[in-house]
Amino acid sequence: MSESDVKETQALLDEQAGPESAISRRALIAGTAAFAMGASASQAMAGDHSGHSHHHDTGGDNTALVRAAGDCQIAGEICKAHCQTMFATGDTSLAACASSVRDMMASCSSLMQMAASNSKHLPAMAKLCSQILTECKDECEKHAEHAECKACAQACDGCLKECKKVMT
């Protein structure tokens, strides 16, 4: 995602300023950036093979894991923004949820990068990330009456399934 794309998105969102626009803007920009990163990784892994007949052994295709980690980051941004909205009203019942989402997003960022580059440390990162994803999923499921928390738990579950495929 280029800097001009971010500025253009920001300008469009500024036009729609309202009481929830700051949170929506952050979630949209973060989600767009995470999607762009995942799409770039997928394109890089796919490569341009037009006119080439040689073979590249990358040791595995982690596209599904890259996408699942990106989905977690997007769902996490939305869940975290919802938690912040609740905090602004004085409701701190989602404090543990926000904390687990923060940890999940940090771990999924690393996981996505390691999966995209097929890092030799990917199995260990997937194992650690699985523990963090489980904690986040469990915490978000406690608040499943909030659509944002429910969606985050589902994204964590999807990423957990992909992590298990690369763990050793």
VEXKOLBA-936450 format. One record per residue (C-alpha): residue number from 1; y negated, z, x; residue in three letters. Coordinates in pm, whole numbers, always signed. Layout:
BEGIN
<num: NUM | Y: Y | Z: Z | X: X | residu: ALA>
...
END
This chain:
BEGIN
<num: 1 | Y: +0 | Z: +0 | X: +0 | residu: MET>
<num: 2 | Y: -327 | Z: -106 | X: +158 | residu: SER>
<num: 3 | Y: -639 | Z: +104 | X: +169 | residu: GLU>
<num: 4 | Y: -814 | Z: -145 | X: -60 | residu: SER>
<num: 5 | Y: -533 | Z: -105 | X: -319 | residu: ASP>
<num: 6 | Y: -578 | Z: +272 | X: -313 | residu: VAL>
<num: 7 | Y: -958 | Z: +239 | X: -349 | residu: LYS>
<num: 8 | Y: -916 | Z: -9 | X: -634 | residu: GLU>
<num: 9 | Y: -674 | Z: +223 | X: -815 | residu: THR>
<num: 10 | Y: -909 | Z: +515 | X: -755 | residu: GLN>
<num: 11 | Y: -1205 | Z: +320 | X: -899 | residu: ALA>
<num: 12 | Y: -1011 | Z: +229 | X: -1213 | residu: LEU>
<num: 13 | Y: -908 | Z: +588 | X: -1264 | residu: LEU>
<num: 14 | Y: -1261 | Z: +717 | X: -1208 | residu: ASP>
<num: 15 | Y: -1374 | Z: +502 | X: -1501 | residu: GLU>
<num: 16 | Y: -1136 | Z: +695 | X: -1727 | residu: GLN>
<num: 17 | Y: -1254 | Z: +1042 | X: -1616 | residu: ALA>
<num: 18 | Y: -1159 | Z: +1319 | X: -1854 | residu: GLY>
<num: 19 | Y: -1031 | Z: +1677 | X: -1837 | residu: PRO>
<num: 20 | Y: -683 | Z: +1571 | X: -1724 | residu: GLU>
<num: 21 | Y: -787 | Z: +1271 | X: -1512 | residu: SER>
<num: 22 | Y: -786 | Z: +1452 | X: -1175 | residu: ALA>
<num: 23 | Y: -424 | Z: +1553 | X: -1216 | residu: ILE>
<num: 24 | Y: -322 | Z: +1216 | X: -1356 | residu: SER>
<num: 25 | Y: -506 | Z: +1040 | X: -1073 | residu: ARG>
<num: 26 | Y: -327 | Z: +1245 | X: -806 | residu: ARG>
<num: 27 | Y: +12 | Z: +1192 | X: -968 | residu: ALA>
<num: 28 | Y: -44 | Z: +819 | X: -1009 | residu: LEU>
<num: 29 | Y: -167 | Z: +764 | X: -655 | residu: ILE>
<num: 30 | Y: +111 | Z: +974 | X: -504 | residu: ALA>
<num: 31 | Y: +370 | Z: +803 | X: -720 | residu: GLY>
<num: 32 | Y: +235 | Z: +460 | X: -633 | residu: THR>
<num: 33 | Y: +239 | Z: +546 | X: -263 | residu: ALA>
<num: 34 | Y: +597 | Z: +677 | X: -284 | residu: ALA>
<num: 35 | Y: +705 | Z: +364 | X: -471 | residu: PHE>
<num: 36 | Y: +533 | Z: +141 | X: -215 | residu: ALA>
<num: 37 | Y: +705 | Z: +326 | X: +68 | residu: MET>
<num: 38 | Y: +1042 | Z: +283 | X: -99 | residu: GLY>
<num: 39 | Y: +978 | Z: -83 | X: -170 | residu: ALA>
<num: 40 | Y: +869 | Z: -142 | X: +190 | residu: SER>
<num: 41 | Y: +1182 | Z: +28 | X: +317 | residu: ALA>
<num: 42 | Y: +1398 | Z: -183 | X: +89 | residu: SER>
<num: 43 | Y: +1230 | Z: -502 | X: +207 | residu: GLN>
<num: 44 | Y: +1262 | Z: -399 | X: +570 | residu: ALA>
<num: 45 | Y: +1631 | Z: -322 | X: +524 | residu: MET>
<num: 46 | Y: +1688 | Z: -653 | X: +345 | residu: ALA>
<num: 47 | Y: +1493 | Z: -853 | X: +603 | residu: GLY>
<num: 48 | Y: +1416 | Z: -1223 | X: +593 | residu: ASP>
<num: 49 | Y: +1730 | Z: -1409 | X: +684 | residu: HIS>
<num: 50 | Y: +1615 | Z: -1756 | X: +587 | residu: SER>
<num: 51 | Y: +1740 | Z: -2000 | X: +845 | residu: GLY>
<num: 52 | Y: +1927 | Z: -1732 | X: +1040 | residu: HIS>
<num: 53 | Y: +2302 | Z: -1700 | X: +1060 | residu: SER>
<num: 54 | Y: +2342 | Z: -1394 | X: +1280 | residu: HIS>
<num: 55 | Y: +2463 | Z: -1051 | X: +1167 | residu: HIS>
<num: 56 | Y: +2283 | Z: -716 | X: +1200 | residu: HIS>
<num: 57 | Y: +2500 | Z: -404 | X: +1182 | residu: ASP>
<num: 58 | Y: +2274 | Z: -131 | X: +1052 | residu: THR>
<num: 59 | Y: +2563 | Z: +109 | X: +1001 | residu: GLY>
<num: 60 | Y: +2518 | Z: +135 | X: +627 | residu: GLY>
<num: 61 | Y: +2301 | Z: +48 | X: +333 | residu: ASP>
<num: 62 | Y: +2107 | Z: +352 | X: +217 | residu: ASN>
<num: 63 | Y: +1886 | Z: +171 | X: -34 | residu: THR>
<num: 64 | Y: +2012 | Z: +379 | X: -327 | residu: ALA>
<num: 65 | Y: +1939 | Z: +702 | X: -137 | residu: LEU>
<num: 66 | Y: +1590 | Z: +582 | X: -40 | residu: VAL>
<num: 67 | Y: +1517 | Z: +501 | X: -405 | residu: ARG>
<num: 68 | Y: +1664 | Z: +828 | X: -534 | residu: ALA>
<num: 69 | Y: +1453 | Z: +1030 | X: -287 | residu: ALA>
<num: 70 | Y: +1147 | Z: +829 | X: -392 | residu: GLY>
<num: 71 | Y: +1224 | Z: +894 | X: -759 | residu: ASP>
<num: 72 | Y: +1239 | Z: +1267 | X: -680 | residu: CYS>
<num: 73 | Y: +900 | Z: +1252 | X: -513 | residu: GLN>
<num: 74 | Y: +745 | Z: +1076 | X: -812 | residu: ILE>
<num: 75 | Y: +904 | Z: +1314 | X: -1064 | residu: ALA>
<num: 76 | Y: +801 | Z: +1603 | X: -840 | residu: GLY>
<num: 77 | Y: +437 | Z: +1492 | X: -834 | residu: GLU>
<num: 78 | Y: +432 | Z: +1478 | X: -1212 | residu: ILE>
<num: 79 | Y: +606 | Z: +1816 | X: -1245 | residu: CYS>
<num: 80 | Y: +374 | Z: +1975 | X: -988 | residu: LYS>
<num: 81 | Y: +70 | Z: +1838 | X: -1171 | residu: ALA>
<num: 82 | Y: +202 | Z: +1985 | X: -1496 | residu: HIS>
<num: 83 | Y: +248 | Z: +2322 | X: -1327 | residu: CYS>
<num: 84 | Y: -110 | Z: +2307 | X: -1199 | residu: GLN>
<num: 85 | Y: -233 | Z: +2231 | X: -1550 | residu: THR>
<num: 86 | Y: -49 | Z: +2537 | X: -1676 | residu: MET>
<num: 87 | Y: -196 | Z: +2748 | X: -1394 | residu: PHE>
<num: 88 | Y: -546 | Z: +2635 | X: -1496 | residu: ALA>
<num: 89 | Y: -489 | Z: +2785 | X: -1841 | residu: THR>
<num: 90 | Y: -380 | Z: +3115 | X: -1687 | residu: GLY>
<num: 91 | Y: -7 | Z: +3056 | X: -1749 | residu: ASP>
<num: 92 | Y: +182 | Z: +3131 | X: -1427 | residu: THR>
<num: 93 | Y: +532 | Z: +3106 | X: -1578 | residu: SER>
<num: 94 | Y: +597 | Z: +2789 | X: -1375 | residu: LEU>
<num: 95 | Y: +507 | Z: +2939 | X: -1035 | residu: ALA>
<num: 96 | Y: +866 | Z: +2937 | X: -907 | residu: ALA>
<num: 97 | Y: +908 | Z: +2584 | X: -1040 | residu: CYS>
<num: 98 | Y: +599 | Z: +2464 | X: -852 | residu: ALA>
<num: 99 | Y: +724 | Z: +2628 | X: -534 | residu: SER>
<num: 100 | Y: +1069 | Z: +2469 | X: -556 | residu: SER>
<num: 101 | Y: +914 | Z: +2129 | X: -634 | residu: VAL>
<num: 102 | Y: +690 | Z: +2157 | X: -327 | residu: ARG>
<num: 103 | Y: +992 | Z: +2220 | X: -103 | residu: ASP>
<num: 104 | Y: +1191 | Z: +1943 | X: -270 | residu: MET>
<num: 105 | Y: +913 | Z: +1689 | X: -219 | residu: MET>
<num: 106 | Y: +880 | Z: +1775 | X: +151 | residu: ALA>
<num: 107 | Y: +1254 | Z: +1743 | X: +208 | residu: SER>
<num: 108 | Y: +1282 | Z: +1420 | X: +8 | residu: CYS>
<num: 109 | Y: +1003 | Z: +1264 | X: +211 | residu: SER>
<num: 110 | Y: +1201 | Z: +1324 | X: +530 | residu: SER>
<num: 111 | Y: +1525 | Z: +1221 | X: +363 | residu: LEU>
<num: 112 | Y: +1375 | Z: +893 | X: +245 | residu: MET>
<num: 113 | Y: +1245 | Z: +809 | X: +593 | residu: GLN>
<num: 114 | Y: +1574 | Z: +898 | X: +763 | residu: MET>
<num: 115 | Y: +1775 | Z: +701 | X: +507 | residu: ALA>
<num: 116 | Y: +1551 | Z: +396 | X: +545 | residu: ALA>
<num: 117 | Y: +1590 | Z: +399 | X: +923 | residu: SER>
<num: 118 | Y: +1960 | Z: +496 | X: +909 | residu: ASN>
<num: 119 | Y: +1890 | Z: +793 | X: +1136 | residu: SER>
<num: 120 | Y: +2181 | Z: +953 | X: +1315 | residu: LYS>
<num: 121 | Y: +2054 | Z: +1281 | X: +1164 | residu: HIS>
<num: 122 | Y: +2083 | Z: +1152 | X: +806 | residu: LEU>
<num: 123 | Y: +2408 | Z: +1337 | X: +720 | residu: PRO>
<num: 124 | Y: +2262 | Z: +1672 | X: +831 | residu: ALA>
<num: 125 | Y: +1934 | Z: +1603 | X: +649 | residu: MET>
<num: 126 | Y: +2125 | Z: +1506 | X: +334 | residu: ALA>
<num: 127 | Y: +2314 | Z: +1834 | X: +350 | residu: LYS>
<num: 128 | Y: +1995 | Z: +2041 | X: +388 | residu: LEU>
<num: 129 | Y: +1817 | Z: +1836 | X: +124 | residu: CYS>
<num: 130 | Y: +2110 | Z: +1889 | X: -115 | residu: SER>
<num: 131 | Y: +2056 | Z: +2265 | X: -96 | residu: GLN>
<num: 132 | Y: +1683 | Z: +2223 | X: -168 | residu: ILE>
<num: 133 | Y: +1749 | Z: +1971 | X: -447 | residu: LEU>
<num: 134 | Y: +1996 | Z: +2212 | X: -609 | residu: THR>
<num: 135 | Y: +1739 | Z: +2493 | X: -602 | residu: GLU>
<num: 136 | Y: +1472 | Z: +2267 | X: -752 | residu: CYS>
<num: 137 | Y: +1708 | Z: +2131 | X: -1017 | residu: LYS>
<num: 138 | Y: +1816 | Z: +2483 | X: -1116 | residu: ASP>
<num: 139 | Y: +1456 | Z: +2604 | X: -1138 | residu: GLU>
<num: 140 | Y: +1335 | Z: +2301 | X: -1334 | residu: CYS>
<num: 141 | Y: +1628 | Z: +2332 | X: -1577 | residu: GLU>
<num: 142 | Y: +1498 | Z: +2680 | X: -1667 | residu: LYS>
<num: 143 | Y: +1190 | Z: +2503 | X: -1806 | residu: HIS>
<num: 144 | Y: +1362 | Z: +2204 | X: -1968 | residu: ALA>
<num: 145 | Y: +1139 | Z: +2246 | X: -2275 | residu: GLU>
<num: 146 | Y: +870 | Z: +2086 | X: -2054 | residu: HIS>
<num: 147 | Y: +943 | Z: +1713 | X: -2029 | residu: ALA>
<num: 148 | Y: +802 | Z: +1705 | X: -1673 | residu: GLU>
<num: 149 | Y: +1042 | Z: +1978 | X: -1555 | residu: CYS>
<num: 150 | Y: +1337 | Z: +1815 | X: -1732 | residu: LYS>
<num: 151 | Y: +1261 | Z: +1478 | X: -1571 | residu: ALA>
<num: 152 | Y: +1232 | Z: +1642 | X: -1228 | residu: CYS>
<num: 153 | Y: +1570 | Z: +1813 | X: -1272 | residu: ALA>
<num: 154 | Y: +1726 | Z: +1479 | X: -1366 | residu: GLN>
<num: 155 | Y: +1574 | Z: +1308 | X: -1062 | residu: ALA>
<num: 156 | Y: +1707 | Z: +1589 | X: -840 | residu: CYS>
<num: 157 | Y: +2053 | Z: +1540 | X: -990 | residu: ASP>
<num: 158 | Y: +2041 | Z: +1168 | X: -915 | residu: GLY>
<num: 159 | Y: +1936 | Z: +1229 | X: -556 | residu: CYS>
<num: 160 | Y: +2208 | Z: +1493 | X: -512 | residu: LEU>
<num: 161 | Y: +2469 | Z: +1233 | X: -607 | residu: LYS>
<num: 162 | Y: +2334 | Z: +991 | X: -348 | residu: GLU>
<num: 163 | Y: +2315 | Z: +1265 | X: -80 | residu: CYS>
<num: 164 | Y: +2686 | Z: +1342 | X: -126 | residu: LYS>
<num: 165 | Y: +2768 | Z: +982 | X: -32 | residu: LYS>
<num: 166 | Y: +2621 | Z: +1020 | X: +319 | residu: VAL>
<num: 167 | Y: +2702 | Z: +1384 | X: +397 | residu: MET>
<num: 168 | Y: +2976 | Z: +1454 | X: +650 | residu: THR>
END
